[in-house]
């Protein structure tokens, strides 16, 4: 591996954090100007200084909860880099990899992951207790199965989650063999990727696409401002169509979103004023 080592710097954090890398593959590529995509993605092309400057959680990150969460993501990334490159505790020395970007990224992530190694957390401040974490650390991906052969029934609703997400992808997958035509309008900008091509639909503009056969898929990428789409699914068995509403869950049910984002921390006293256990 010396001198000509294989470099595999994977994306930061969990796999769902695949932010803005690649052409036309995610919400950041297809919907330009999204506030959540302003931070640089962490990939092999991202140098260590840019990682250090990235504000992964926007303005959230001043409390110990957010800082420790970021540290956990950084530690996960270090483990992924070690597995991909054969480095780490049971691998070869990472300094054998002659790639300055790899080394800069590794050093920066080590600094970010530092709080995870702390045995004792610092004393909790006055902000301890209940809080709500709204940092955008993930990419939300969910699948909606469509079976055009099913008998039309009452109007249906599909709720997608964009909570704490840098971007959202809704994969519509054909569950049967009957082709289906899907059309409608949305109250925000929508990007559609089908058959290797993508297009952007403006607010209120009608769109239409087709699921041709078994296992056919189309991906929808709702913008931050999209909260609701009114669609209709048509097939040769149901030419009149069956209504389907697609909603952003955190707007449709804010109480549930508040519950999902809530965290609680128990106050931790300053150990300097405590007596040791005997």
Secondary structure, 3 states (H helix, E strand, C coil): CCCCCCCCCCCCCCHHHCCCCCCCCCHHHHCCCCHHHCCCCCCCCCCHHHHHHCCCCCCCCCCHHHHHHHHHHHHHHHHHHHHHHCECCCCECHHHCCCHHHHHHHHHHHHHCHHHHCCCCCCCCCCCEEEECCCCCEEEEEEEEECCCCCCCCCEEEEECCCCEEEEEEEEEECCCCCEEEEEEECCCEEEEECCEEEEECCCCCEEEEECCCCCEEEEEECCCCCEEEEEEECCCCCCCEEEEEEEHHHHCHHHHHHHHEEEECCCCCHHHCCCCC
